């Protein structure tokens, strides 16, 4: 069974841009099943990123008792991030965040440690001097897909 490490951008793309909850409740019902069964997970840093938005998304996770979707940062995940940050190109995942450490490396590290597929709304830059999640995943040999591909792989039809 395929399992997924889901990035903030994938969640917010679905929530705001493509499948808003008020228009696509069946999508969110399926997503609830994915998150509730922990076939899809996100690091606790994703929960923190979602808390910065006032769009009802995190409230939906909480109202649906999906706290298990957000997983803690294990020592193994932190070790992989430490190794990743030794690569100057990978450091660029977080350079533009003004001293804060975003979730992107942890999304990738969780996938590496748990053998998950990364789901993101980001598109590859095809340039490791300005990498996006798909670029680093490709470089590290980790599968990376978008939310539409997740739906296809899970056989969701609406």
N, C-alpha and C positions, 0 to 999 in steps of 0.2 A: 504494500500500500504506500502510495506517495504521501509525503507530508511536507508542510510548507512553513517557511520563516517569512512572515509577512511584514512589509515595511509600511511606515506611516503614509507614504505617498500612494500606495495601492489602496489603503483603506479610505483615505480622503478623496482620491479620484472617484472611487465608487460612491461614497457618501454624498459628495457635493456635485461632481460633474456628470457622471454617467448613469448611476442607479440610485437617485435619491430615495430615501426610505418612504416618503409619502407617495411616490409614484411606482416604486418597484418593491413592494413588501415581500414578494416571493423570492427575490434575490436575497434579501436580508434574512428571510427564513432559512434559506440554504446556507448562508454564511454563518448563521447562528449554529446550525448543525455542525459545520466544519470547525468552528471555534469551540463549541461545547464538547466535541469529541477529541479535541486537541490534535486533529489532523492538521489544522492550521494554528500556529502559535506566533506570538510576538514577544520581544523582550520587554521587560518592565520599562525600558527607556521609551518605547513606543507609547505606552500608557501616559508617560510624562509629556511627550510631545503632543498627544491628543488633548491633554488637559490644558494646553495653551490656547486651544481653539474654543470658541463659544458657539459651536454649531450643532450641539446635541449628540454628536457621535459617541463620545465617551459615556455620556449619560445612557445611551442605548445599550452599550456593553454592560454597564452596571445594572440597569433595569432588567436585563436578560440573564443576570447571574453568570456572566462570562469572565469572572475574575481569573479563572484558570487559564484563559487565553494568554494572559500576560505572565511570562515566566521570568524568574529571577536570573541574575547573571552568575552562572556557575564559575568556579575557578578555571575550568577547562575553556570556557568561552573567553574569559578575561585573558588567559594565556595566549589564545589565538589572536586576540586583538593586540596584545603586546608584541607578538611576532609580526603582525601586519604593519604596525606602526614603525617597524624598523625599515620598511620599504618607503623611500621618500615619495614615490608615486602614490602609495596608499595613504600617506599622511595628508595628501591633498583632498581626500574625502572630507576632512574636518577643518582644513585651513581657513575657510571662509566663514567660520562660525564665531569669530571674535572671541576666542578663548574658551568657548564652551565646547563640550564634547558631545556631538550628536550621536544618534542611534545607528547610523549607517554601518560603521565597522562591526557593531554588535549583531546586526541583522545577518551580515555575512558570516561572522564567526559562529553564530548559533547554527547556521546552515552547515558549516564545515564540521562542527563537533557532532551534530545530531544527524548528519547525512540528509539534510532537508533541501528542498528547492526554494530559492528565494523568489518572492513575489513582490514586485515593485512597480510604481508608476513611472519611474525614471526611464529614460531612453539612453542607450549607449552613446557616449561621445566619440567612441573609437579612437580615443587619445588618452593614454595613461598620464599625460602631463596635466590633464583636467578631467580626472576620472569620475564617472558616475558608478552607481552600484553595479549595473550590468558589465561595465568594463572590468572592474575588480573581480567580479564573479567569474567572468570568462578567463581572466588571467590566472585565477586560482583553481579552475576546473570545476566550478560550482554551477549547476543549472540555475538559470534566472529567467523568469517569465513575467508577463503582465497579468492583470486580473482577468482579461478575456481568455487568455490561455489556461488559467486556472479553471475557469468555468468549463472550457472544452475538455480538459483532462478529467474533471470530476463528472462529466456527462450532464451538466446542468442545461436544461432547455426550458425556455419560457414561451 
